[in-house]
């Protein structure tokens, strides 16, 4: 009946060892030697020898260890440390270790573990999980301007019903449509569930290319309700359709098997979705401009000249915004150079802001005391 109708499928989640693997040695100092601020030794089993500013950060030793491991290039060990902490502390309601793990998966392109973690996050915290960030926000906004679009809310008001009818009429002559699920919770009314399913089914049957905004997170919310036994049959079918529209064959097959067992009927078969035409990605912004100095990629010893460039760029200005939006990692070996640069600028009366960095990068800056001298504005994750 279905070539994927089998029971021998295992979980995609990585196996996390009960005890941490011994990481390779971490350098004991930056190029200038240990960075001394006020004498509080950074905790962690690896013994980095670095001295950091005492602050109001209340971090667990496991989180501190993971940040130092990641900053030192030991990504696998940092991932394992955070996974162990989450698994071994099921009552902990602090989302920080989860956010750090989301960052690692995202920076390293591990979308499957990211989605598995997102589903667990939805169950643990009973709220929408973070979504994968690949710069789609601008593309989504442009798509809404170029194609018929409709945003589903938590319920369907009479005004929403009229807007949906208008959207469906517009869609009749369009090749591509946009559906926004960012504010859609799992429906608790059968009628609304049927409306969602009928809308997607009708558009897919008509051969439309469907661009889903927030569809990934909505599918995670549906899947979390499914695993807890709270999903009606229309919502099972909606979940299958969302997975199909996202081209997630393996996830579709797994849910289809469970659907067949749950309802004792054959599940829908997978059909490859019609792809939304994409435009070339915009070129990355140029170098320093205005008050903004961008850092990109992994900043290690080979990029140490960047800090001299930053100092020279910022000195004639009243202040500088260090754009970390495209910074994957700041290596532990260059933290001393970064700190020296920030201190020189602040002593010269310049205001320094680090903006849009991921959680791992920003937490490292706060741990070593940069936050005592500069403003740190992490990237907001939705």
C-alpha positions in Angstrom: 0.0 0.0 0.0 2.7 2.5 1.1 6.4 1.8 0.8 6.8 3.8 4.0 4.3 1.8 5.9 6.7 0.2 8.4 7.4 0.1 12.1 11.1 0.0 12.3 11.7 3.7 12.2 13.7 5.1 15.0 13.9 8.7 16.4 16.0 11.2 14.6 17.1 12.7 17.9 20.7 12.4 18.8 21.8 10.0 21.5 23.2 12.0 24.4 25.8 10.2 26.5 25.3 10.0 30.2 28.8 11.3 30.8 30.5 14.0 28.8 33.2 13.1 26.3 36.5 14.5 27.3 37.1 17.6 25.2 40.4 18.4 23.7 42.4 20.9 25.8 41.3 24.5 25.6 44.0 27.2 25.4 44.7 28.6 28.8 45.0 32.2 27.7 44.3 34.8 25.0 47.2 36.1 23.0 47.8 38.8 25.7 47.7 36.2 28.5 44.8 35.7 30.9 42.2 38.5 30.7 42.0 39.9 34.2 39.0 42.1 35.1 38.1 41.7 38.7 39.3 38.3 39.8 36.3 36.0 39.5 37.4 32.7 37.9 35.1 31.4 35.2 33.8 28.0 36.3 34.0 24.9 34.2 35.8 21.6 34.3 38.2 22.4 31.5 40.2 25.0 33.5 40.6 27.8 31.0 42.5 30.1 33.4 40.5 33.1 32.3 39.5 35.7 34.9 36.2 37.5 34.3 34.2 40.3 35.8 31.8 39.4 38.6 28.3 40.2 37.5 24.6 39.5 38.2 24.6 36.6 35.8 23.1 33.5 37.5 24.4 30.7 35.3 24.6 27.0 36.0 28.1 25.5 35.7 26.8 23.4 32.7 25.7 26.5 30.8 29.0 28.3 31.5 30.9 25.2 30.4 28.9 25.0 27.2 29.6 28.7 26.3 33.3 28.2 26.9 33.4 25.0 24.9 31.6 26.6 22.0 33.8 29.7 22.0 36.8 27.4 22.0 35.6 25.6 18.9 34.3 22.5 20.6 30.8 22.6 19.2 30.0 18.9 19.7 31.0 18.9 23.3 28.9 22.1 23.9 25.9 20.5 22.2 26.2 17.4 24.4 26.6 19.5 27.6 23.4 21.4 26.9 21.5 18.3 25.9 22.6 16.5 29.0 21.5 19.4 31.2 18.1 19.6 29.5 17.5 15.8 29.8 18.8 15.6 33.4 16.8 18.6 34.7 13.2 18.0 33.5 11.8 20.4 36.2 14.0 23.3 35.1 11.9 26.1 33.6 14.8 28.3 32.5 14.6 28.5 28.6 18.3 29.8 28.3 19.9 26.3 27.8 17.3 25.7 25.1 18.0 29.0 23.4 21.7 28.3 23.4 21.1 24.9 21.8 18.7 26.4 19.2 21.6 28.7 18.3 24.1 26.0 17.9 21.8 23.9 15.7 21.0 26.9 13.6 24.6 28.2 13.1 25.8 24.6 12.2 22.8 24.0 9.8 21.3 21.1 11.9 17.7 21.7 11.0 16.4 18.2 12.0 17.7 18.4 15.6 16.4 22.0 15.8 12.9 20.9 14.9 13.0 17.9 17.3 14.1 20.3 20.1 11.4 22.8 19.1 8.7 20.1 19.5 10.2 19.2 23.0 10.2 22.9 23.8 6.5 23.3 23.0 5.7 20.4 25.3 8.0 21.6 28.2 7.0 25.2 28.2 3.5 25.0 26.7 4.2 27.8 24.3 5.2 28.3 20.7 8.8 27.3 20.1 11.4 29.4 18.3 11.5 29.1 14.5 14.4 28.5 12.3 16.0 31.8 11.2 17.4 31.9 7.7 16.6 35.5 6.8 13.1 34.6 5.4 11.4 37.5 7.2 12.2 40.0 4.4 11.2 37.5 1.7 8.0 36.7 3.6 7.1 40.4 3.7 7.8 40.8 0.0 5.8 37.7 -0.9 2.8 39.2 1.0 3.0 42.3 -1.2 3.4 40.3 -4.4 0.8 37.5 -3.9 -2.6 37.0 -2.4 -2.1 36.4 1.3 -4.2 35.6 4.4 -3.2 35.3 8.1 -5.0 32.8 10.3 -5.5 34.0 13.9 -6.4 31.9 16.9 -10.1 31.9 15.9 -12.1 32.9 12.8 -14.2 36.0 13.4 -17.0 37.1 11.0 -14.6 39.7 9.6 -11.9 37.1 9.2 -14.4 34.8 7.4 -15.2 37.6 4.9 -11.5 38.3 4.4 -10.8 34.5 3.9 -13.6 34.4 1.2 -12.0 37.4 -0.5 -8.6 35.7 -0.4 -9.9 32.5 -1.9 -11.5 34.5 -4.8 -8.2 36.3 -5.4 -6.3 33.0 -5.3 -8.3 31.6 -8.2 -6.2 33.6 -10.7 -2.9 33.4 -8.8 -0.1 30.9 -9.3 1.3 31.5 -5.8 -0.4 32.3 -2.5 0.8 33.1 1.0 -0.7 31.7 4.3 0.5 33.1 7.6 0.3 30.8 10.7 2.4 32.8 13.1 -0.6 33.6 15.3 -2.4 30.3 14.9 -2.8 28.2 17.9 -4.0 24.6 17.8 -7.8 24.9 17.1 -10.0 23.6 19.9 -13.1 23.9 17.7 -13.9 21.3 15.1 -15.3 23.9 12.7 -12.2 26.0 12.6 -10.0 22.9 12.2 -12.2 22.0 9.1 -11.8 25.5 7.8 -8.0 25.4 8.0 -7.9 21.9 6.4 -10.4 22.8 3.6 -8.5 26.0 2.7 -5.1 24.3 2.4 -6.6 21.3 0.6 -8.4 23.4 -1.9 -5.3 25.5 -2.7 -3.1 22.4 -3.0 -5.6 20.6 -5.2 -5.8 23.6 -7.5 -2.0 23.3 -8.1 -1.1 26.5 -6.3 2.4 27.1 -5.0 1.7 27.8 -1.3 4.2 29.8 0.7 3.8 29.1 4.4 4.8 31.9 6.9 5.1 30.4 10.4 4.0 27.1 9.0 7.0 25.2 10.5 6.2 26.4 14.0 2.5 25.7 13.6 3.3 22.1 12.5 5.4 21.8 15.6 2.5 22.9 17.7 0.2 20.4 16.0 2.7 17.7 16.4 3.1 18.4 20.1 -0.7 18.1 20.6 -0.6 14.9 18.5 2.0 13.2 20.8 -0.1 14.1 23.8 -3.2 12.5 22.3 -5.1 15.8 21.9 -5.4 16.0 18.1 -8.7 15.4 16.2 -8.7 13.7 12.8 -9.0 16.9 10.8 -6.0 18.3 12.6 -4.0 15.1 11.9 -4.8 15.6 8.2 -3.9 19.3 8.4 -0.5 18.3 10.0 0.1 15.8 7.2 -0.7 18.5 4.6 1.6 21.0 6.2 4.5 18.5 6.3 3.8 17.7 2.6 3.8 21.4 1.6 7.1 21.8 3.4 8.6 18.8 1.5 9.3 16.9 4.7 9.0 13.4 3.4 10.4 11.5 6.4 8.2 13.4 8.9 5.2 12.9 6.7 5.8 9.2 6.6 6.2 8.9 10.3 3.0 10.8 11.0 1.2 8.8 8.3 2.0 5.5 9.9 0.7 6.8 13.3 -2.4 8.1 11.5 -3.1 4.7 10.0 -2.7 3.0 13.4 -4.8 5.7 15.2 -7.8 5.6 12.8 -7.4 2.2 11.2 -7.5 3.6 7.7 -5.0 4.2 5.0 -3.3 7.6 5.3 -3.0 10.1 2.5 -0.1 9.5 0.1 2.7 11.9 -0.2 2.7 14.3 -3.2 5.6 16.6 -3.8 4.4 20.2 -3.4 4.6 22.8 -6.2 7.7 24.9 -5.3 7.5 28.7 -4.8 9.7 30.5 -7.2 12.5 32.1 -5.4 14.6 35.2 -6.3 18.4 35.4 -5.9 19.3 36.2 -2.3 20.3 39.9 -1.8 24.0 40.5 -1.6 25.4 40.8 1.9 25.8 44.4 3.1 29.2 46.0 2.6 31.8 47.0 5.2 31.7 49.6 7.9 29.3 52.5 7.3 27.8 55.2 9.3 28.1 54.1 12.9 27.9 50.4 12.1 30.9 48.0 12.1 29.9 44.5 11.0 31.6 41.3 12.1 30.9 38.1 10.1 31.5 34.4 10.4 33.7 32.9 13.1 36.1 35.5 14.6 39.3 33.8 15.5 43.1 34.6 15.8 43.4 34.9 12.0 40.9 37.8 12.1 42.6 39.7 15.0 43.3 42.6 12.7 39.5 43.3 12.8 39.8 44.7 16.3 42.4 47.3 15.2 40.1 48.2 12.3 37.2 48.5 14.8 39.2 50.8 17.0 40.4 53.0 14.1 36.8 53.2 12.7 35.2 54.1 16.0 37.6 56.6 17.4 36.5 59.6 15.2 32.8 58.8 16.0 30.7 59.5 19.2 30.0 55.7 19.3 29.8 52.5 17.3 27.3 49.7 16.8 29.1 46.4 16.3 26.7 44.4 14.1 26.9 40.7 15.2 23.9 39.5 13.1 26.2 37.4 10.9 28.7 36.4 13.6 28.6 32.7 14.2 31.2 32.6 17.0 33.8 34.7 18.7 36.8 32.5 19.6 37.9 32.3 23.2 41.5 33.1 22.0 40.5 36.6 20.9 38.4 37.7 23.8 41.3 39.5 25.3 41.8 41.5 22.1 38.1 42.4 22.0 38.1 43.4 25.6 41.2 45.7 25.1 39.5 47.3 22.1 36.2 48.0 24.0 38.1 49.4 27.0 40.2 51.7 24.8 37.0 53.0 23.1 35.1 53.5 26.4 38.1 55.3 28.0 38.1 57.6 25.0 34.5 58.4 25.7 33.0 56.3 22.9 29.7 54.5 23.4 29.9 50.9 22.2 26.9 48.7 21.4 26.9 45.0 20.3 23.7 44.3 18.6 21.8 41.3 17.0 24.3 38.6 18.2 23.1 35.1 18.8 22.7 33.9 22.4 26.0 32.1 22.5 28.0 35.1 21.4 26.2 37.6 23.6 26.4 35.4 26.7 30.2 35.0 26.2 30.5 38.8 26.0 28.5 39.2 29.2 30.5 36.4 31.0 33.8 38.0 30.4 32.6 41.4 31.4 32.1 43.3 28.1 28.6 44.0 29.4 30.1 46.1 32.2 31.5 48.5 29.6 29.2 48.3 26.5 25.6 47.7 25.7 24.7 44.2 24.5 21.5 43.8 22.5 21.0 40.1 21.5 19.0 39.2 18.5 15.3 38.7 19.4 14.2 35.2 18.6 10.5 34.6 17.8 
